[in-house]
Amino acid sequence: MLEELLLKIPILGSKLIDYDDFFEMLIRFAINLSVAFVIIRMIYYPIHKRKDYLFTYFLFNILIFFVCILLNGIKLKIGFAFGLFAIFGILRYRTEQLPIKEMTYLFMIIAIAIVNSLSDKKVSFAELMLVNGGIMVATFLLEKVFLLKHESRKSINYEKIENVKPENYEALVTDLKERTGLNIHRVQIGRIDFLRDTVKVIIYYYEENPSLSHNDSGTFVSNKNE
């Protein structure tokens, strides 16, 4: 009697608990979190070692999942899902610009949360597992098998402004290799400041040990009297 009475107590106009919906949400959340864990913790983190993104990806995935599954009954469905993509597509962190690879991971974990929360009875369990498994396998193959070299970049303030001339490109690359110790394979010239005799260059290099990766931006200025 007490259990039946509790089930009938309205909370915000709804039942206290709906066992079918509650356990379905738990199963969906377990699947979603398992897929996110494999991609973020077992594939992404061992290569990139970015704890700040690790925190962000997990929280984004969990928040998007619960927002979608709780609003699923409002029948927003696909329109709501694409609305979320649009919101986070224009969302940029003001403190740091996300590299394209990290942005791709962000969209991936958002997509995983949406797929696992909004799939309805028209999508079988086998299809749902195929989608999740396909995403995990594709990510693993691209990170561990096909893309053996991991390209990183740094933004550097460089003071030997004469080296930015096209005819001195090889000297520029050689000088940057010697002074940074990085395996630089290309350099992009940015903003030139003739007042301070400095230029902003972006160096692209392959990491020998991806676990020792640094931030994407930095400064490097040597003594001009050398």
Secondary structure as GFF3:
##gff-version 3
##sequence-region A 1 226
A	DSSP	alpha_helix	2	7	.	.	.	ID=ss1
A	DSSP	alpha_helix	19	37	.	.	.	ID=ss2
A	DSSP	pi_helix	38	44	.	.	.	ID=ss3
A	DSSP	alpha_helix	45	48	.	.	.	ID=ss4
A	DSSP	alpha_helix	51	70	.	.	.	ID=ss5
A	DSSP	three_ten_helix	72	74	.	.	.	ID=ss6
A	DSSP	alpha_helix	77	90	.	.	.	ID=ss7
A	DSSP	alpha_helix	100	118	.	.	.	ID=ss8
A	DSSP	alpha_helix	125	140	.	.	.	ID=ss9
A	DSSP	pi_helix	141	146	.	.	.	ID=ss10
A	DSSP	beta_strand	151	158	.	.	.	ID=ss11
A	DSSP	three_ten_helix	161	164	.	.	.	ID=ss12
A	DSSP	three_ten_helix	166	168	.	.	.	ID=ss13
A	DSSP	alpha_helix	169	180	.	.	.	ID=ss14
A	DSSP	beta_strand	184	193	.	.	.	ID=ss15
A	DSSP	beta_strand	198	206	.	.	.	ID=ss16
A	DSSP	three_ten_helix	210	212	.	.	.	ID=ss17
###
